[in-house]
Amino acid sequence: MEVYEAIRKRKSTRNYTEEEVKREQIEQVLEAGRQAPFAGLAQAGKTDFRHFFVIKRGSETAEKLMDLVLEARKEDLREVEEKHLEEKYPVYAGAVKNGAGKKPVDLFMAPLLIVAAERSGRPAREHAALGYVMENMWLRATELGLGFKLCSGVSDVKDQSAMKRLFGLPEEENYAFEGCSLGYAVSDLYREDTRQLPEFDVTYLP
């Protein structure tokens, strides 16, 4: 599959089989994430700033992570109510209200959840770097015939210390986190229709 074809066909998968993903395929997806760009100035001379964690649905780690995401969603609800965000962001506010108080099982639609952690540096580019990581992994998963979905609930967790303890990361460092589902799609792995895209708005400046 050509790169542009993978870009065009990538799709958020929401229905997965119970088939176990082969270790070789998991590691190919992770390697694509490892190869993603990072902030050279922030991480100059270092190689230990990017980490991946593979979590099985139903595991002890999965349960602990869902508890952290649930607490984050409760905090989001308090913010929506205190700042009256439903007036300006009705769709977001509706999603927050719908998700608050419910166990976030949506994190584990697939048999596996992958969490990537990027250590903070100066300048702070860790969140942008994780965007590159996830895109690389998504395209590689698409190429391999694997279902993939971003799980933004992971990045919404506010309790940085609890996340570091859960994943065994140094307490004295700060990290950004992002997650994704990985597994075999039940059907319709590739997008064949045209997704909603932003306008092609390009200005060539002198």
C-alpha positions in Angstrom: 0.0 0.0 0.0 1.4 3.4 -1.0 1.7 6.1 1.7 -1.0 8.3 0.1 -3.4 5.4 -0.1 -3.0 4.7 3.6 -3.6 8.4 4.3 -6.8 8.3 2.2 -8.1 5.0 3.6 -7.3 5.3 7.3 -10.4 5.0 9.4 -11.4 5.0 13.1 -12.3 1.4 13.9 -15.0 1.0 16.5 -15.8 -2.7 16.2 -13.1 -5.3 16.8 -12.9 -9.1 16.8 -11.5 -11.0 19.8 -8.6 -12.3 17.7 -5.2 -11.7 19.4 -2.9 -9.3 17.5 0.4 -10.9 16.6 3.3 -9.6 18.5 5.2 -9.0 15.3 2.5 -6.7 14.1 2.2 -4.8 17.4 5.9 -4.2 17.2 5.8 -3.0 13.6 3.2 -0.4 14.6 5.2 0.6 17.6 8.3 1.0 15.5 6.5 3.4 13.2 5.7 5.4 16.3 9.3 5.3 17.5 10.5 6.6 14.2 8.2 9.7 14.4 9.7 13.2 14.7 10.5 14.8 18.0 11.7 18.1 19.3 15.5 18.0 18.7 16.3 20.9 20.9 14.1 19.6 23.7 15.6 16.1 23.6 19.1 16.8 22.3 21.6 14.0 23.2 18.8 11.9 24.8 17.2 8.6 23.6 15.0 7.7 26.6 12.2 10.3 26.2 9.6 8.1 24.4 7.8 5.1 25.9 5.1 2.7 24.8 2.8 0.6 26.9 0.6 -2.2 25.6 -2.4 -2.9 27.8 -4.8 -5.8 27.5 -8.5 -5.3 28.0 -9.6 -6.7 31.4 -6.2 -6.4 33.0 -5.4 -4.7 36.3 -3.7 -1.9 34.5 -6.7 -1.4 32.2 -9.0 -1.1 35.3 -6.7 1.4 37.0 -6.5 3.5 33.8 -10.2 3.6 33.4 -10.6 4.9 36.9 -8.2 7.8 36.1 -10.1 8.6 32.9 -13.4 8.5 34.8 -12.1 11.0 37.3 -10.9 13.2 34.5 -14.3 13.2 32.9 -15.9 14.2 36.2 -13.5 17.2 36.3 -14.4 18.0 32.7 -18.1 18.1 33.7 -17.4 20.5 36.6 -15.6 22.8 34.1 -18.5 22.7 31.6 -20.9 23.6 34.3 -18.8 26.3 36.0 -17.9 28.0 32.8 -21.2 27.4 31.0 -19.4 25.9 28.0 -22.6 24.3 26.6 -23.4 27.8 25.2 -20.3 28.0 23.0 -19.5 24.3 22.6 -22.8 22.4 22.8 -21.5 19.2 21.1 -18.5 19.0 23.4 -20.6 19.8 26.5 -23.2 17.1 25.5 -20.4 14.5 25.1 -19.0 15.4 28.5 -22.3 15.2 30.2 -23.0 11.9 28.6 -19.7 10.4 29.6 -19.4 11.7 33.1 -20.1 9.0 35.7 -20.0 6.1 33.3 -17.1 3.6 33.3 -15.0 4.5 30.2 -15.2 1.2 28.5 -14.8 3.0 25.2 -11.1 2.9 25.9 -11.1 -0.8 25.4 -13.2 -1.3 22.3 -10.3 -3.4 21.0 -8.4 -6.1 22.8 -5.4 -3.8 23.1 -4.8 -0.2 24.1 -1.5 1.3 23.4 -0.4 4.3 25.5 2.5 6.5 24.3 4.3 8.8 26.7 6.6 11.6 25.6 8.8 13.3 28.2 8.6 17.1 28.5 11.5 19.3 27.5 12.4 22.8 26.5 10.9 24.0 24.3 7.7 22.1 25.2 6.8 20.1 22.1 5.8 16.8 23.7 2.1 17.0 22.7 3.0 17.8 19.1 5.4 14.9 19.0 2.7 12.5 20.2 0.6 13.7 17.3 3.3 12.6 15.0 3.7 9.3 16.8 0.0 8.5 16.6 -0.2 9.4 12.9 2.7 7.2 12.1 1.2 4.3 14.0 -2.2 4.8 12.4 -0.8 4.7 8.9 1.3 1.6 9.6 -1.7 -0.2 11.2 -3.7 0.7 8.1 -1.0 -0.7 5.9 -0.9 -3.9 8.0 -4.7 -4.4 7.9 -5.2 -3.6 11.5 -8.0 -1.5 13.0 -6.9 1.6 14.9 -8.7 4.4 16.8 -7.4 7.3 18.8 -8.4 7.2 22.5 -8.2 10.8 23.6 -9.5 9.9 27.1 -5.9 9.0 27.9 -4.6 12.5 27.2 -7.4 14.0 29.2 -6.2 12.5 32.5 -5.2 15.4 34.8 -3.5 13.4 37.5 0.0 13.4 36.1 1.5 11.7 39.3 -1.0 8.8 39.1 -0.2 8.2 35.4 3.5 8.2 36.1 3.0 5.7 39.0 0.8 3.5 36.8 3.4 3.2 34.1 6.5 3.2 36.3 7.9 6.6 35.0 10.2 8.9 37.0 8.2 11.0 39.4 10.5 14.0 38.9 9.8 14.2 35.1 6.7 15.5 33.3 5.1 13.6 30.4 2.4 13.9 27.8 0.3 10.8 27.2 -1.8 9.7 24.3 -3.6 6.4 23.6 -5.0 4.3 20.7 -7.0 1.1 20.2 -5.4 -1.7 18.1 -7.0 -4.9 16.8 -8.6 -6.6 13.9 -11.7 -4.9 12.6 -14.9 -6.8 12.4 -15.6 -5.3 8.9 -15.0 -2.2 6.8 -11.4 -1.7 7.8 -10.7 0.9 5.1 -12.6 4.1 4.3 -14.0 4.1 0.8 -16.2 7.2 1.0 -14.9 10.8 1.3 -14.6 11.9 4.9 -15.4 15.4 5.9 -12.4 17.5 5.3 -11.4 21.2 5.9 -11.6 23.4 2.9 -8.6 23.4 0.6 -7.5 26.9 1.7 -4.0 27.7 0.4 -2.4 31.1 0.0 0.9 31.4 -1.8 2.6 34.5 -0.2 5.2 36.6 -1.9 
